């Protein structure tokens, strides 16, 4: 109502409805003022770096030049393009692969440390030793199987043998037998040599090297005349005539090199040894990381560039997903445990 001066009051009585509306207006105003800050913060959060965020180290537990090393470097271009971060191959040789494997087993399970492993250091070496600081079936999560790699019997060109039977005959003429090289104690190459010795009854002495690279170097130089090696390591010097391949150690001929006969074809019964490579990380690595890297590796293995490279090194791609990789490893343990025991390969 008008006051004594005839003017309307500049206020009105308070009620709960006005308070409620005032609170809404104030909340709306505060939200409006806060909106620009939230708009700035949201993009910053959305653009936070996803895994890996920095360089990934790929540990190869052998010296440079071996099959594990070749496969690791074959994958890096695709992985770097996919994740936009460096994937650095680091060779940590020693102990038949146990030095590099121990390093990965003790690494943080954040996906920033990977292992490019093989049957030698993942199976044969642990089976031959009771003093490993890890159990490969429990210490690592599988990412993917990578390649199936055949072993071969290779000799220096000075050896007067062009097949396995001629090799056996020549070894028997040596007063103290012969020495044979491999990529290390407890490796698939070592097992191939010991199984050959057992099946033929020959006198042979094992000379272990710190990886396939050093072993093939000594074979080329003639410092050792016989080696059991992975085909990818031997193929380049064999192509140039610096070494001679007599046979593959697989049960059947290798599709990529059908010209190479098997040891069994040449009269040594019940003889078959084959290796493989796979990618692993410390146990507990987040599952999305495993899946992402596994998918990227599949893409790499299916690329034309890698397919051509695999043909060049006589290897076959055997991609599996993370769960399939873990299953594969456990099955391999069941398969090879009795073989290692029969060969009596011991590291301690």
Secondary structure, DSSP 8 states (H G I E B T S, - for coil): -B-TTS-B-S-----HHHHHHHHHHHHHHHHHHHHHHHHHHHHHHHTS--S-SS-EEEEESS-TTSHHHHHHHHHHHHHHHHHSS-EEEEE---GGGHHHHHHHHTS-SSSSEEEEEEHIIIIIHHHT-S--SS-HHHHEEEEEEEEEEEEEEEEETTSS-SSHHHHHHHHHTSTT-EEEEESSTTSHHHHHHHHHHHHHT--EEEEE-SSHHHHHHHHHHTSSSEEEEEHHHHHHHHHTTSEEEEEE-SSS-BTTBTTS-BTGGGT-TT---EEEEEEEEETT--HHHHHHHHHHHHHHHTSHHHHHHHHHTTEEE----HHHHHHHHHHHHHHHHHHHHHHT----
